[in-house]
């Protein structure tokens, strides 16, 4: 069970396969962790590690990863984790593949280290609409309750500020439309279709990004093999 330790943070990760590195961000919201991939439309670890080096991880305070919880936390601390792990593994350049909240993690890396991200696959990215913010607040609160029940080092007073920094924003919550409009990183956007993963968010990312591509249908069982082939070809073309 590889654990990368940085100060008072422990990040659980796994490396599968060889080739160009692809950092994976699992679905699951605040509980984004490696095992959640097995419930996704396809598991990129199983389907792509014969062609790429797939780097999977549990996000901080999910799965087997652990970190302090501070009022000043937000998207930026996750990006710092991601870059530190890639530095630890010796990867200067890499691709990202993120599902659900992983789309926002991927966009955050593109903004923080544009020269390092070769391309990004954003599968049903989360996004804000006029009527879904409470869904994200409730999801955060359920995660926070679980932490408070299990850990006596988590201060409940730190959670409202953290929640606001995560889900109080607009669009994809962590980057602006102006950033995506100017982002030159190639993006393959696999469209979402539910309140957490609004289709309008997927469409807007693909339309704004100068090198964005949209795939509307991709997770139905009868076309998953075609989806995997398209994702693999996209990663290969930009790595």
Secondary structure, DSSP 4 states (H G I P E B T S, - for coil): --EEEETTEEEEEEEESSSSEEEEE-SSGGG--GGGGGGSSS-HHHHHTTTSEEEEEPPTTSTT-B----TT-SHHHHHHHHHHHHHHHT-SSEEEEEETHHHHHHHHHHHH-TTTEEEEEEES-----TT-HHHHHHHHHHHHHHHHHH-TT--GGGHHHHHHHHHSSSTTSSS-HHHHHH--SEEEEEPP-SSSS-HHHHHHHHHHSTTEEEES---SGGGHHHHHHHHHHHHHHT-
